[in-house]
Amino acid sequence: MLYLRVLVSQAGYSSVLFSTDSILVEMFKVRMQGQYGAATDKRLGTVVSEMWRDWGFRKGIMRGYWVTVAREIPAYAGYV
C-alpha cells in the first residue's frame, strides 16, 4: 500500500501537468469572453499575439499558473 505522502505528491505532479495545458485554454477563453458582443471583437490569433507582444510568455500567457497549480493539488489529492 502506498503511503499518503506518495499519493499526495503524485497528485501534485499530475496537477502540474494538467495545469500547463488548462491554463492556456482558460487564459484565452477568459480574454475571448471578455470582449463578447462588441463590434470590435478580436479573433483568437489576434488575442494570442497581443498577449505575447504586450506581456510575453511568463507574465501574459502563463499568468496565474502557480496559483492554479496550488489550487489543483488538494483537488487531485482528493481523487486518491
C-alpha positions in Angstrom: 0.0 0.0 0.0 1.3 3.4 -0.9 1.9 6.0 1.7 -0.4 9.0 1.8 2.7 11.3 1.2 3.5 9.5 -2.0 -0.1 9.7 -3.2 -0.3 13.4 -2.5 3.0 14.1 -4.2 1.7 12.1 -7.3 -1.4 14.3 -7.2 0.9 17.3 -7.2 2.8 16.1 -10.2 -0.4 15.4 -12.1 -1.8 18.8 -11.3 1.4 20.5 -12.6 1.0 18.6 -15.9 -2.7 19.3 -16.1 -2.4 23.0 -15.3 0.2 23.5 -18.0 -2.5 22.6 -20.6 -5.5 24.1 -18.9 -4.1 27.4 -18.0 -3.5 28.2 -21.7 -7.1 27.3 -22.6 -8.5 29.2 -19.6 -6.5 32.4 -20.2 -7.5 32.6 -23.9 -11.1 31.7 -23.1 -11.4 34.5 -20.5 -9.9 37.0 -22.9 -12.3 36.0 -25.6 -15.3 36.0 -23.4 -14.4 39.5 -22.0 -14.9 41.1 -25.4 -18.2 39.4 -26.1 -20.7 41.5 -28.0 -18.5 44.4 -29.1 -18.3 45.4 -32.7 -14.5 45.2 -32.5 -14.3 41.6 -31.3 -10.9 40.0 -32.0 -10.2 36.6 -33.3 -8.2 34.1 -31.2 -5.0 34.6 -33.1 -5.1 38.3 -32.5 -5.7 37.9 -28.8 -2.8 35.5 -28.5 -0.4 37.7 -30.5 -1.4 40.8 -28.4 -0.8 38.9 -25.2 2.6 37.7 -26.4 3.6 41.2 -27.6 2.3 43.1 -24.5 3.2 40.7 -21.7 5.4 37.9 -23.0 5.1 34.2 -22.1 5.6 34.3 -18.3 3.6 37.4 -17.4 1.0 37.1 -20.1 0.2 33.7 -21.5 1.2 31.7 -18.4 -0.2 34.3 -15.9 -1.7 32.6 -12.9 0.0 29.2 -13.5 1.3 28.7 -9.9 -1.9 29.8 -8.3 -3.8 27.2 -10.5 -1.3 24.5 -9.5 -1.7 25.4 -5.8 -5.5 25.2 -6.2 -5.4 21.9 -8.1 -3.1 19.9 -5.7 -5.7 19.4 -3.0 -8.3 18.6 -5.6 -6.2 15.9 -7.2 -5.2 14.6 -3.8 -8.9 14.1 -3.1 -9.2 11.7 -6.0 -6.7 9.4 -4.5 
